[in-house]
Amino acid sequence: MQVTIDKNSGYCFGVEFAIKMAEDEMENSDQLYCLGDIVHNDMEVKRLREKGLIVIDRDQLAELSDCKVLIRAHGEPPETYKTAIENNIELIDASCPVVLKLQHRVKTAFDKMERENGQIVIYGKKGHAEVIGLTGQTLEKAIVVMEDSDLEKIDYNKPVTLFSQTTKSTKGFYELSQKIEERIKNSKGELTELDFNANDSICRQVSNREPQLQKFAKENDVILFVSGKKSSNGKALYQVCLSENPRSYFIENETELQAEWFNPEDKIGICGATSTPMWLMEQVKNSLETMEENLIEA
């Protein structure tokens, strides 16, 4: 077997930056709180927990005081910063710059839509950490859509400004945008710039991985896509691999490998989500090589 790790896979800048900030902070203190999992990968969360990173939720945040809390790359709504000030909590803000810029754009657009009796629509997963931060810029008035059934929430007689969660599929965003356009036309009989404003706010570091993964999936006989099961980005990118290569397998770690997936002459490609650490893909590679040695000896 020939095993290759995709050089374009692994952490995006935002996740890498957040983890570096957490590790630097923990070098000087016994513990650091983190609001939510720092990354949607249980293996990495466990590694950092052993270093002293304590994951909390928003209810627990409200009960803390006089401590340090890390804000992860996904960003947070204004309410979190308000709680921190009230409770004398020092925030270590590792919000991704791309997400912070998007939050500002959503807030500006929301103020405009309020004046024009319009709506902010966000293409994303309801309850996702980044989406919570975005809807927080709109006093929770933004409409979150992901499935066709969600489109029923929109009033097509009012102006619509559309944004996307940064880690969503580019293809999915443009398909959704087209559906909204068609519904506005059906409702109003025409479509003007005042009726609909679509903003492709998907992170290019994420969206550029789609064509790279398509090429990688074609070049290999078997694809092992390594990702945490909570990762929205992981689910989307795995589908990119599967569409190009039916012998693509989604695994969380090396313990899920199955010998029947492979033939001795296979070229095997290992890749992952923007939340997948390189050390985990290396572990999968090492396990594959051990598996091959055992098969040869047998």
C-alpha positions as CSV (number, residue, x, y, z in Angstrom):
1,M,0.0,0.0,0.0
2,Q,1.1,3.5,-0.7
3,V,-0.2,6.0,1.9
4,T,-0.3,9.8,1.5
5,I,-1.5,12.6,3.7
6,D,-3.1,15.5,1.9
7,K,-0.8,18.5,2.5
8,N,-3.7,20.9,2.2
9,S,-5.7,19.3,5.0
10,G,-5.6,20.1,8.7
11,Y,-6.2,23.2,10.7
12,C,-7.3,26.4,9.1
13,F,-5.7,29.6,10.3
14,G,-8.4,30.4,12.8
15,V,-8.3,27.1,14.6
16,E,-4.5,27.0,14.6
17,F,-4.5,30.5,16.1
18,A,-7.0,29.6,18.8
19,I,-5.1,26.5,19.9
20,K,-1.8,28.3,20.0
21,M,-3.3,31.0,22.2
22,A,-4.7,28.4,24.5
23,E,-1.4,26.6,24.8
24,D,0.6,29.8,25.3
25,E,-1.8,30.9,28.1
26,M,-1.7,27.5,29.8
27,E,2.1,27.7,30.0
28,N,1.7,30.4,32.7
29,S,-1.4,29.1,34.5
30,D,-2.7,25.9,35.9
31,Q,-6.0,26.1,34.2
32,L,-7.9,28.0,31.5
33,Y,-11.6,28.0,30.8
34,C,-12.9,27.7,27.2
35,L,-16.4,28.6,26.2
36,G,-17.4,25.4,24.2
37,D,-15.1,22.9,22.6
38,I,-12.1,24.8,21.2
39,V,-12.4,22.7,18.0
40,H,-14.9,20.1,16.9
41,N,-12.5,17.2,17.4
42,D,-12.8,15.1,20.5
43,M,-9.2,13.8,20.3
44,E,-7.8,17.4,20.3
45,V,-10.2,18.5,23.1
46,K,-9.0,15.6,25.2
47,R,-5.3,16.5,24.6
48,L,-5.8,20.1,25.6
49,R,-8.0,19.1,28.6
50,E,-5.0,17.1,29.9
51,K,-3.0,20.3,29.7
52,G,-5.5,22.2,31.8
53,L,-8.2,23.5,29.4
54,I,-11.6,23.3,31.0
55,V,-14.6,23.4,28.6
56,I,-17.7,25.3,29.9
57,D,-21.0,26.3,28.5
58,R,-22.8,29.7,28.7
59,D,-24.7,28.8,31.9
60,Q,-21.4,28.0,33.6
61,L,-19.9,31.2,32.3
62,A,-22.6,33.2,34.1
63,E,-21.5,31.6,37.4
64,L,-17.8,32.3,37.0
65,S,-15.9,35.4,38.1
66,D,-12.3,36.7,38.5
67,C,-10.9,34.2,36.0
68,K,-9.7,33.8,32.4
69,V,-11.9,32.4,29.6
70,L,-10.9,31.7,26.1
71,I,-13.2,32.6,23.2
72,R,-12.6,30.1,20.4
73,A,-12.3,30.8,16.7
74,H,-16.1,30.6,16.1
75,G,-16.7,33.9,17.8
76,E,-19.3,34.9,20.4
77,P,-22.4,37.1,20.5
78,P,-22.3,40.5,22.3
79,E,-24.0,39.0,25.4
80,T,-20.9,37.0,26.2
81,Y,-18.7,40.1,26.4
82,K,-21.4,41.8,28.6
83,T,-21.3,38.8,31.0
84,A,-17.5,39.0,31.1
85,I,-17.5,42.7,32.1
86,E,-20.2,42.1,34.8
87,N,-18.3,39.1,36.3
88,N,-14.8,40.5,36.0
89,I,-13.7,37.8,33.6
90,E,-10.7,38.3,31.5
91,L,-11.4,37.1,27.9
92,I,-8.6,35.6,25.9
93,D,-10.2,36.4,22.5
94,A,-9.2,33.9,19.8
95,S,-12.1,34.7,17.5
96,C,-11.1,34.1,13.9
97,P,-10.5,37.4,12.1
98,V,-12.7,36.2,9.2
99,V,-15.6,35.5,11.6
100,L,-15.1,38.9,13.4
101,K,-15.3,40.7,10.0
102,L,-18.5,38.8,9.1
103,Q,-20.0,39.6,12.5
104,H,-19.4,43.3,11.7
105,R,-20.9,43.0,8.2
106,V,-24.0,41.2,9.6
107,K,-24.5,43.9,12.3
108,T,-24.2,46.7,9.7
109,A,-26.6,44.9,7.4
110,F,-29.0,44.3,10.2
111,D,-29.2,48.0,11.1
112,K,-29.9,48.7,7.5
113,M,-32.6,46.0,7.3
114,E,-34.3,47.4,10.4
115,R,-34.7,50.7,8.8
116,E,-36.0,49.2,5.6
117,N,-38.3,46.6,7.3
118,G,-36.2,43.8,5.8
119,Q,-34.7,40.5,7.0
120,I,-31.3,39.0,7.6
121,V,-31.0,35.4,6.5
122,I,-28.1,33.2,7.5
123,Y,-27.2,30.0,5.6
124,G,-25.9,27.8,8.4
125,K,-26.6,25.2,11.1
126,K,-29.0,26.4,13.8
127,G,-27.2,26.2,17.2
128,H,-23.7,26.1,15.7
129,A,-21.3,28.2,17.7
130,E,-20.5,30.6,14.8
131,V,-24.2,31.0,13.9
132,I,-25.0,31.9,17.5
133,G,-22.4,34.6,17.3
134,L,-23.9,35.9,14.0
135,T,-27.5,35.9,15.2
136,G,-26.4,37.7,18.3
137,Q,-25.5,40.7,16.1
138,T,-29.2,40.9,15.0
139,L,-30.9,40.8,18.5
140,E,-31.7,37.1,17.5
141,K,-33.9,38.3,14.7
142,A,-31.9,36.7,11.9
143,I,-33.5,33.8,10.1
144,V,-31.3,30.7,10.0
145,V,-31.8,28.4,7.0
146,M,-30.2,25.2,5.9
147,E,-32.9,22.9,4.5
148,D,-35.6,23.7,1.8
149,S,-38.2,23.6,4.6
150,D,-36.5,26.5,6.4
151,L,-37.2,28.7,3.4
152,E,-40.8,28.9,4.6
153,K,-39.6,31.2,7.5
154,I,-38.8,34.0,5.0
155,D,-41.3,36.7,4.0
156,Y,-40.7,37.2,0.3
157,N,-42.5,40.5,0.2
158,K,-39.8,42.1,2.3
159,P,-36.2,42.8,1.4
160,V,-33.7,40.0,2.2
161,T,-30.0,40.2,2.9
162,L,-28.3,36.8,2.8
163,F,-25.0,35.7,4.5
164,S,-23.4,32.3,5.1
165,Q,-21.7,30.6,8.0
166,T,-18.0,30.7,6.9
167,T,-17.6,26.9,6.8
168,K,-20.6,26.0,4.7
169,S,-20.5,24.6,1.1
170,T,-20.1,27.2,-1.7
171,K,-22.3,25.1,-3.9
172,G,-25.0,24.9,-1.2
173,F,-24.9,28.7,-0.7
174,Y,-25.4,29.5,-4.4
175,E,-28.2,26.9,-4.7
176,L,-30.0,28.5,-1.7
177,S,-29.5,32.0,-3.1
178,Q,-31.1,30.9,-6.4
179,K,-34.1,29.4,-4.6
180,I,-34.6,32.7,-2.6
181,E,-34.4,34.7,-5.8
182,E,-37.0,32.5,-7.5
183,R,-39.4,32.8,-4.6
184,I,-39.0,36.6,-4.5
185,K,-39.8,36.8,-8.2
186,N,-42.8,34.5,-7.7
187,S,-44.0,36.7,-4.9
188,K,-43.3,40.2,-6.4
189,G,-43.2,39.5,-10.1
190,E,-39.7,40.9,-10.4
191,L,-36.4,41.1,-8.6
192,T,-34.5,44.3,-7.9
193,E,-31.3,45.1,-6.0
194,L,-33.4,46.4,-3.2
195,D,-35.3,43.1,-2.9
196,F,-32.3,40.8,-2.5
197,N,-28.6,41.1,-1.5
198,A,-26.6,37.8,-1.4
199,N,-23.2,37.9,0.3
200,D,-20.9,34.9,-0.2
201,S,-19.2,35.0,3.2
202,I,-17.7,31.6,3.1
203,C,-14.1,31.5,4.1
204,R,-11.9,31.0,1.0
205,Q,-9.4,28.9,3.0
206,V,-12.3,26.5,3.5
207,S,-14.0,26.8,0.1
208,N,-10.6,26.3,-1.8
209,R,-10.3,22.9,-0.1
210,E,-13.2,21.6,-2.2
211,P,-11.4,21.5,-5.6
212,Q,-8.2,20.4,-3.8
213,L,-10.0,17.5,-2.2
214,Q,-11.8,16.6,-5.5
215,K,-8.4,16.2,-7.1
216,F,-6.9,14.3,-4.1
217,A,-9.9,11.9,-4.0
218,K,-9.5,11.1,-7.8
219,E,-5.7,10.4,-7.4
220,N,-6.2,7.7,-4.7
221,D,-8.0,4.3,-4.7
222,V,-9.2,4.8,-1.1
223,I,-9.8,7.9,0.9
224,L,-9.8,8.0,4.7
225,F,-11.4,11.3,5.8
226,V,-10.5,12.0,9.4
227,S,-12.8,14.3,11.3
228,G,-14.7,14.8,14.5
229,K,-18.4,13.8,14.1
230,K,-19.5,17.2,15.4
231,S,-17.7,19.1,12.6
232,S,-20.1,20.7,10.0
233,N,-17.0,21.4,7.8
234,G,-16.0,17.8,8.1
235,K,-19.4,16.5,7.0
236,A,-19.4,18.8,4.0
237,L,-15.8,18.0,2.9
238,Y,-16.4,14.3,3.3
239,Q,-19.3,14.5,0.9
240,V,-16.9,16.2,-1.6
241,C,-14.6,13.2,-1.4
242,L,-17.4,10.6,-1.6
243,S,-18.8,12.3,-4.7
244,E,-15.5,11.7,-6.4
245,N,-14.5,8.4,-4.9
246,P,-17.0,5.8,-3.6
247,R,-14.3,4.1,-1.6
248,S,-14.2,7.1,0.9
249,Y,-14.5,6.4,4.6
250,F,-15.3,8.9,7.4
251,I,-13.4,8.0,10.6
252,E,-12.8,9.8,13.8
253,N,-9.5,8.1,14.6
254,E,-7.3,5.1,13.8
255,T,-9.4,2.7,15.9
256,E,-12.2,2.8,13.3
257,L,-10.0,1.4,10.5
258,Q,-11.2,-1.9,8.9
259,A,-8.8,-4.2,7.1
260,E,-11.5,-5.2,4.5
261,W,-11.5,-1.6,3.1
262,F,-8.0,-2.1,1.6
263,N,-6.2,-4.1,-1.1
264,P,-2.4,-4.6,-1.0
265,E,-1.9,-2.6,-4.2
266,D,-4.1,0.4,-3.1
267,K,-3.1,4.0,-3.1
268,I,-4.6,5.4,0.1
269,G,-5.1,9.1,0.7
270,I,-5.6,10.5,4.2
271,C,-7.3,13.9,4.5
272,G,-9.4,15.8,7.0
273,A,-11.5,18.9,8.0
274,T,-10.3,22.3,9.0
275,S,-10.7,21.0,12.6
276,T,-8.5,17.9,12.1
277,P,-5.0,18.1,13.7
278,M,-2.1,16.9,11.6
279,W,-0.9,14.7,14.4
280,L,-4.2,12.7,14.2
281,M,-3.8,12.1,10.5
282,E,-0.2,11.0,11.2
283,Q,-1.6,8.5,13.7
284,V,-3.9,7.0,11.2
285,K,-1.1,6.7,8.7
286,N,1.1,4.9,11.3
287,S,-1.7,2.5,12.1
288,L,-2.3,1.7,8.4
289,E,1.4,0.9,8.0
290,T,1.3,-1.4,11.0
291,M,-1.8,-3.0,9.7
292,E,0.0,-3.7,6.4
293,E,3.0,-5.2,8.2
294,N,0.7,-7.6,10.1
295,L,-1.1,-8.6,6.8
296,I,2.2,-9.4,5.2
297,E,3.4,-11.4,8.2
298,A,0.2,-13.3,8.2
